[in-house]
Amino acid sequence: MPGTTSTGLETRVAEREEMDWPRYGVAVRELAGIVADDGYRPDMILSIARGGLFVAGSLGYALAVKNLYVMNIEYYTGVDERLDIPVVLPPYVDWVDLGDAKILITDDVADTGHTLNLVRETALAKVGEVRSAVLYQKPQSVVDCEYVWCHTDKWINFPWSTEPPVVSVEDAAHQVLDA
């Protein structure tokens, strides 16, 4: 529009990576192949909620791993809006008897990488080996994941987060949209 300027954020948000359910199926299966072809056989998959839940379940089936755990991390509050630092929310992972375990951490995207870094550092202090698998990794991520389906600098529209909630946003416990 004449007379207006666009910030970098507005440009990045306007230029989005689009992932629908069929593309997700292809992507996660290819990601599983990358992990398997590397010879990595995790004892458990540690999902970063919420977007990592989909990836963890899909990889669990593809890699024949039944032990799935979840870490709930609050960091993003909106499109390119986040807390100062990621915060671990309950319930917490029970790390008992996992000293020699090989862990695969999963998330949908490594954006800044701060969430992944928090989970990785926590896991490294408790288990034998830690690797990470994501659908997307952005160039600014502080974590360089071992397994990445696609590198991008765009904001990603995932099929699980592009539709509005089916409940009133005002009635939701947390009012996070598009994150």
Backbone bond lengths (Angstrom), bond angles and torsions (degrees), N, CA, C in turn:
res aa  C-N    CA-C-N  psi(-1)  N-CA   C-N-CA  omega(-1)  CA-C   N-CA-C  phi
1 M - - - 1.448 - - 1.532 107.96 -
2 P 1.325 119.58 134.71 1.459 122.27 -179.20 1.527 111.16 -60.66
3 G 1.335 115.62 140.34 1.463 120.65 176.06 1.519 114.14 84.36
4 T 1.348 118.77 3.00 1.460 120.41 177.74 1.512 108.99 -118.03
5 T 1.308 115.18 157.90 1.456 120.36 176.61 1.516 108.52 -121.93
6 S 1.291 115.50 156.25 1.457 121.50 -178.54 1.522 109.28 -113.16
7 T 1.332 116.23 134.16 1.458 119.77 175.20 1.514 108.39 -82.80
8 G 1.316 116.42 166.60 1.457 120.79 176.84 1.514 111.46 -59.01
9 L 1.335 117.58 -40.15 1.463 121.59 179.18 1.510 110.74 -61.58
10 E 1.335 117.27 -46.45 1.466 119.94 -179.71 1.522 110.78 -60.63
11 T 1.313 117.29 -39.03 1.451 120.78 179.61 1.523 109.98 -66.67
12 R 1.353 117.30 -45.81 1.463 120.43 -179.54 1.519 111.14 -63.76
13 V 1.327 117.74 -40.45 1.457 120.92 -179.56 1.517 110.18 -67.49
14 A 1.340 117.21 -37.66 1.462 120.74 179.13 1.532 110.51 -66.54
15 E 1.329 116.71 -35.46 1.461 121.34 179.10 1.524 108.12 -97.71
16 R 1.310 116.03 92.63 1.455 120.83 -175.34 1.521 112.09 -108.22
17 E 1.299 114.23 149.62 1.458 122.49 169.66 1.521 106.14 -81.80
18 E 1.309 118.00 126.35 1.465 121.97 -177.65 1.526 110.53 -103.87
19 M 1.325 115.86 124.41 1.457 120.75 174.59 1.520 108.43 -124.22
20 D 1.332 116.22 120.04 1.459 120.29 174.71 1.536 107.71 -103.50
21 W 1.332 117.01 178.66 1.465 120.61 -176.42 1.528 113.05 -61.80
22 P 1.335 120.09 -44.27 1.471 118.06 178.24 1.540 112.58 -61.88
23 R 1.318 116.70 -40.79 1.469 119.75 178.98 1.525 110.45 -66.89
24 Y 1.342 116.55 -36.97 1.463 120.14 175.98 1.528 110.56 -58.74
25 G 1.334 117.25 -44.73 1.461 120.73 179.96 1.514 112.27 -57.86
26 V 1.321 116.32 -43.84 1.465 121.43 177.81 1.533 109.92 -65.88
27 A 1.319 116.35 -46.84 1.468 121.39 -176.10 1.524 112.03 -61.07
28 V 1.325 117.27 -47.72 1.459 119.87 -175.69 1.524 111.17 -70.72
29 R 1.323 116.86 -32.43 1.466 119.64 176.16 1.526 110.18 -68.00
30 E 1.338 117.35 -40.58 1.465 120.68 176.48 1.527 110.91 -66.06
31 L 1.333 117.40 -38.22 1.465 120.79 176.98 1.531 110.00 -62.27
32 A 1.314 117.16 -42.55 1.466 121.06 176.98 1.525 110.14 -60.16
33 G 1.322 117.11 -40.69 1.457 120.72 177.73 1.522 112.59 -62.21
34 I 1.321 116.52 -37.80 1.467 121.03 178.21 1.527 109.98 -63.16
35 V 1.332 116.40 -44.74 1.472 120.92 178.66 1.528 109.71 -63.52
36 A 1.330 117.01 -49.47 1.460 121.45 -177.81 1.530 111.68 -62.49
37 D 1.328 117.02 -42.91 1.462 120.75 -179.30 1.525 112.09 -63.88
38 D 1.343 116.38 -25.04 1.463 120.82 177.37 1.530 111.63 -78.64
39 G 1.328 116.24 -10.84 1.461 119.95 179.91 1.513 114.58 84.67
40 Y 1.333 116.98 5.47 1.473 119.54 -179.34 1.515 109.48 -78.67
41 R 1.318 115.53 127.76 1.460 122.21 179.46 1.529 108.25 -124.56
42 P 1.335 116.83 89.40 1.468 119.56 -177.20 1.528 111.95 -69.06
43 D 1.332 115.23 148.56 1.467 121.91 173.93 1.518 110.12 -80.12
44 M 1.325 115.58 -29.60 1.459 120.11 178.38 1.515 110.19 -150.78
45 I 1.328 114.47 158.09 1.457 121.57 175.50 1.514 107.18 -113.69
46 L 1.317 115.55 127.94 1.464 122.63 179.67 1.518 107.98 -108.50
47 S 1.318 115.67 111.59 1.459 122.64 -176.17 1.518 111.12 -91.87
48 I 1.319 116.30 139.44 1.463 121.33 171.18 1.526 106.55 -95.84
49 A 1.337 115.25 114.75 1.469 120.68 -178.26 1.529 109.32 -77.56
50 R 1.314 115.59 138.94 1.438 128.88 17.90 1.515 112.77 -107.01
51 G 1.313 118.67 -39.36 1.457 120.94 -174.89 1.518 114.21 -60.23
52 G 1.312 117.55 -29.91 1.457 121.40 179.73 1.514 113.93 -71.37
53 L 1.347 117.02 -15.33 1.471 120.06 179.49 1.524 111.39 -62.43
54 F 1.323 116.22 -42.95 1.463 120.60 179.92 1.530 110.00 -63.20
55 V 1.317 115.98 -45.78 1.456 121.73 -178.84 1.523 110.48 -64.05
56 A 1.315 117.53 -43.49 1.464 121.45 -178.76 1.523 111.66 -62.75
57 G 1.317 117.19 -46.68 1.461 119.80 179.50 1.515 111.83 -61.79
58 S 1.315 116.41 -44.27 1.464 120.84 -179.43 1.526 111.31 -65.65
59 L 1.332 117.35 -44.45 1.464 120.34 178.65 1.525 110.87 -67.65
60 G 1.342 116.49 -34.47 1.456 119.79 177.58 1.524 111.34 -57.35
61 Y 1.325 116.43 -46.20 1.463 119.86 177.38 1.525 111.32 -66.27
62 A 1.319 117.66 -47.02 1.465 121.59 -175.41 1.531 112.83 -66.70
63 L 1.344 116.82 -32.49 1.467 120.77 -177.80 1.526 112.43 -101.94
64 A 1.325 116.74 6.35 1.471 122.45 179.08 1.531 111.94 57.91
65 V 1.333 115.72 45.17 1.463 121.95 177.56 1.527 108.09 -114.51
66 K 1.344 116.19 117.67 1.463 119.60 -179.31 1.525 112.95 -92.05
67 N 1.322 117.44 -22.67 1.458 120.58 -177.66 1.526 110.45 -81.13
68 L 1.337 115.44 101.07 1.454 121.96 179.41 1.523 108.81 -116.31
69 Y 1.309 116.33 130.32 1.453 122.85 177.30 1.527 108.22 -120.76
70 V 1.321 115.79 162.93 1.463 121.24 -178.56 1.518 109.64 -131.87
71 M 1.328 115.71 136.06 1.471 121.63 167.25 1.517 106.91 -116.11
72 N 1.317 115.12 126.24 1.460 121.21 177.97 1.522 108.32 -93.67
73 I 1.307 115.90 118.89 1.459 121.93 -178.53 1.514 108.67 -122.74
74 E 1.315 116.70 130.45 1.460 120.45 173.81 1.521 107.64 -103.15
75 Y 1.329 115.45 124.17 1.459 120.44 179.29 1.523 110.32 -147.74
76 Y 1.335 117.23 -55.09 1.462 120.21 -179.56 1.516 110.65 -80.91
77 T 1.328 114.77 136.64 1.466 120.78 178.17 1.531 111.20 -117.45
78 G 1.320 117.47 -2.91 1.463 123.38 -179.64 1.514 109.10 173.03
79 V 1.318 117.02 -172.57 1.454 121.06 179.19 1.524 109.29 -64.74
80 D 1.340 115.34 115.52 1.465 122.75 -179.72 1.530 112.60 56.46
81 E 1.323 117.27 25.31 1.464 122.81 175.71 1.516 107.63 -120.36
82 R 1.348 115.88 133.10 1.459 118.90 -176.34 1.517 111.04 -149.78
83 L 1.322 114.69 164.63 1.454 121.17 173.21 1.527 108.49 -69.50
84 D 1.336 117.35 168.87 1.464 120.25 178.21 1.525 111.55 -63.49
85 I 1.337 116.19 -40.39 1.462 121.47 177.97 1.523 108.68 -139.39
86 P 1.335 117.91 152.88 1.466 119.92 176.40 1.533 110.19 -69.06
87 V 1.325 115.64 146.67 1.458 121.82 -178.20 1.524 109.09 -123.99
88 V 1.347 116.92 129.63 1.461 121.71 176.95 1.520 108.47 -80.15
89 L 1.345 115.96 129.74 1.457 122.28 179.43 1.532 109.93 -108.55
90 P 1.330 117.90 151.94 1.466 119.99 176.33 1.521 110.27 -71.06
91 P 1.320 117.77 159.07 1.468 127.38 0.95 1.529 110.41 -76.56
92 Y 1.325 114.78 154.56 1.453 120.84 -175.84 1.532 111.01 -97.18
93 V 1.331 116.29 152.73 1.460 121.75 178.20 1.522 109.16 -67.54
94 D 1.331 117.04 135.57 1.458 122.97 174.31 1.529 107.15 -90.47
95 W 1.315 116.44 107.08 1.460 122.05 -173.80 1.531 112.99 -87.23
96 V 1.324 119.52 9.11 1.460 123.33 -176.88 1.530 109.97 -63.15
97 D 1.329 115.56 136.02 1.469 123.61 176.70 1.528 113.81 61.72
98 L 1.313 118.49 30.03 1.458 121.71 178.52 1.530 112.44 -114.95
99 G 1.319 117.42 14.34 1.461 122.07 -174.16 1.515 115.52 -55.17
100 D 1.330 118.05 -34.98 1.468 121.49 -179.28 1.523 112.82 -103.89
101 A 1.316 116.88 3.95 1.468 121.23 -173.85 1.526 112.94 -67.81
102 K 1.334 114.02 147.51 1.464 121.78 171.78 1.524 106.35 -100.94
103 I 1.335 115.64 121.98 1.459 122.34 -173.57 1.527 110.00 -112.94
104 L 1.332 115.21 137.30 1.463 121.18 170.98 1.522 107.14 -112.40
105 I 1.324 116.92 113.64 1.461 122.39 177.41 1.524 107.80 -86.18
106 T 1.345 116.45 133.54 1.459 119.71 -179.45 1.520 111.40 -124.70
107 D 1.309 114.79 144.17 1.459 122.28 172.02 1.525 107.41 -151.50
108 D 1.320 115.61 165.58 1.458 117.85 179.07 1.521 111.02 -76.11
109 V 1.342 117.06 -37.92 1.460 120.00 -177.21 1.522 110.87 -147.03
110 A 1.326 116.07 140.30 1.461 122.75 168.84 1.521 105.33 -99.99
111 D 1.323 116.24 95.95 1.463 121.49 -177.94 1.528 108.43 -87.76
112 T 1.312 118.09 -84.76 1.464 119.89 173.74 1.523 110.01 -78.10
113 G 1.341 115.82 -26.81 1.455 121.38 -177.25 1.520 113.40 86.25
114 H 1.329 117.97 -4.01 1.462 120.21 -177.10 1.526 112.35 -64.90
115 T 1.330 117.04 -39.44 1.464 119.97 177.57 1.523 110.01 -64.67
116 L 1.322 116.65 -49.33 1.466 120.50 177.77 1.520 111.45 -58.45
117 N 1.313 117.39 -40.24 1.455 120.90 -179.45 1.529 110.99 -63.62
118 L 1.320 117.37 -42.37 1.464 121.05 177.41 1.524 110.58 -60.33
119 V 1.322 117.26 -46.92 1.459 121.46 -179.29 1.527 110.15 -66.81
120 R 1.323 117.31 -43.07 1.467 121.76 179.65 1.530 111.10 -60.79
121 E 1.322 117.24 -48.11 1.470 120.68 -179.15 1.530 111.09 -63.97
122 T 1.326 116.77 -38.89 1.461 120.81 177.06 1.526 110.07 -62.47
123 A 1.324 117.13 -47.53 1.461 121.82 -178.20 1.522 112.15 -67.22
124 L 1.332 117.70 -40.67 1.465 120.86 -179.27 1.522 112.47 -58.06
125 A 1.322 117.28 -30.77 1.461 121.27 179.45 1.530 112.27 -78.15
126 K 1.350 117.49 -8.87 1.468 120.79 -172.23 1.519 114.81 -120.75
127 V 1.348 118.23 -20.90 1.464 121.00 -172.57 1.524 111.21 -128.78
128 G 1.335 115.87 175.34 1.454 121.06 -177.01 1.514 115.41 -77.48
129 E 1.330 117.10 -41.71 1.467 120.59 -176.88 1.519 109.84 -148.00
130 V 1.331 115.67 142.08 1.470 121.71 -178.95 1.520 109.22 -132.67
131 R 1.336 115.28 130.93 1.463 121.95 171.19 1.524 107.37 -134.46
132 S 1.334 115.81 162.54 1.464 120.65 -176.79 1.519 111.11 -126.51
133 A 1.353 114.66 143.51 1.459 121.40 177.08 1.519 108.75 -132.26
134 V 1.323 116.57 129.34 1.464 122.28 178.92 1.524 109.45 -136.71
135 L 1.317 114.83 155.25 1.459 118.84 173.75 1.524 110.04 -71.01
136 Y 1.338 116.09 -45.35 1.462 121.37 -177.01 1.521 110.75 -128.24
137 Q 1.315 116.11 142.51 1.464 121.87 171.37 1.516 108.21 -129.39
138 K 1.324 114.55 135.14 1.467 120.11 179.02 1.526 109.87 -99.20
139 P 1.322 117.06 155.45 1.469 120.20 -174.86 1.523 114.38 -62.05
140 Q 1.332 118.15 -26.77 1.456 120.40 -177.62 1.531 113.35 -84.24
141 S 1.323 118.67 -1.27 1.462 120.83 -177.56 1.527 111.04 -60.14
142 V 1.338 116.16 132.46 1.466 121.06 177.71 1.527 110.97 -77.40
143 V 1.325 117.33 -12.01 1.461 122.73 175.58 1.523 108.21 -110.50
144 D 1.319 115.66 128.83 1.460 120.63 174.54 1.527 106.36 -99.00
145 C 1.321 115.99 101.71 1.462 121.26 -174.63 1.523 111.12 -68.23
146 E 1.326 114.87 145.48 1.464 120.04 178.62 1.518 112.02 -68.44
147 Y 1.341 115.97 -32.78 1.462 120.12 -175.54 1.526 109.47 -128.28
148 V 1.329 115.56 117.12 1.466 122.29 -176.79 1.524 108.30 -134.76
149 W 1.326 116.07 130.47 1.462 119.73 176.88 1.526 111.02 -78.63
150 C 1.360 117.86 -42.16 1.459 120.95 -175.84 1.529 110.41 -149.71
151 H 1.310 116.35 139.17 1.462 121.89 172.87 1.529 108.39 -99.09
152 T 1.331 116.54 135.73 1.459 121.22 -179.87 1.519 109.81 -152.34
153 D 1.331 116.09 158.24 1.469 120.37 172.04 1.529 110.43 -112.09
154 K 1.325 116.99 7.15 1.461 121.58 -178.14 1.531 111.42 -92.64
155 W 1.331 115.81 159.32 1.458 121.18 169.18 1.527 106.12 -72.40
156 I 1.330 117.52 143.52 1.457 120.64 -175.05 1.519 110.60 -109.44
157 N 1.320 115.79 130.94 1.460 121.94 171.29 1.523 107.51 -92.66
158 F 1.335 116.29 107.84 1.453 121.69 176.94 1.519 109.35 -92.11
159 P 1.327 118.18 149.76 1.464 119.80 -177.84 1.529 113.12 -63.82
160 W 1.316 118.43 -23.57 1.465 121.15 -178.94 1.525 112.98 -86.29
161 S 1.305 117.91 -8.44 1.469 118.02 -176.03 1.527 114.19 -128.47
162 T 1.327 118.27 4.86 1.469 119.05 -178.53 1.523 112.94 -89.81
163 E 1.317 117.36 -26.69 1.464 120.58 178.41 1.526 109.93 -82.83
164 P 1.322 117.78 147.76 1.466 119.29 176.86 1.531 110.30 -69.30
165 P 1.323 117.33 157.90 1.459 120.27 177.28 1.532 110.61 -59.38
166 V 1.327 116.24 153.84 1.462 120.96 177.63 1.528 111.52 -85.08
167 V 1.341 115.87 -6.47 1.460 121.44 174.79 1.512 108.96 -108.73
168 S 1.307 116.28 163.11 1.455 121.15 176.97 1.524 109.82 -62.91
169 V 1.327 116.76 129.52 1.462 121.15 179.46 1.524 110.66 -59.26
170 E 1.319 116.90 -35.40 1.464 121.02 179.81 1.526 111.45 -64.53
171 D 1.342 117.64 -28.49 1.454 121.89 -179.37 1.525 112.96 -87.54
172 A 1.324 117.91 -10.21 1.462 121.54 -178.24 1.524 110.38 -72.62
173 A 1.344 115.60 148.78 1.462 120.62 179.79 1.520 111.35 -63.82
174 H 1.340 116.65 -39.93 1.458 122.41 177.87 1.521 107.60 -127.41
175 Q 1.288 117.02 133.06 1.459 121.21 -176.33 1.516 111.33 -101.06
176 V 1.336 116.05 69.42 1.448 122.13 178.58 1.519 108.14 -106.35
177 L 1.292 117.01 120.59 1.453 121.90 177.34 1.504 110.40 -116.68
178 D 1.320 116.52 143.51 1.467 122.06 172.41 1.515 112.52 57.79
179 A 1.301 117.32 37.73 1.468 120.07 178.25 1.502 110.02 -135.64
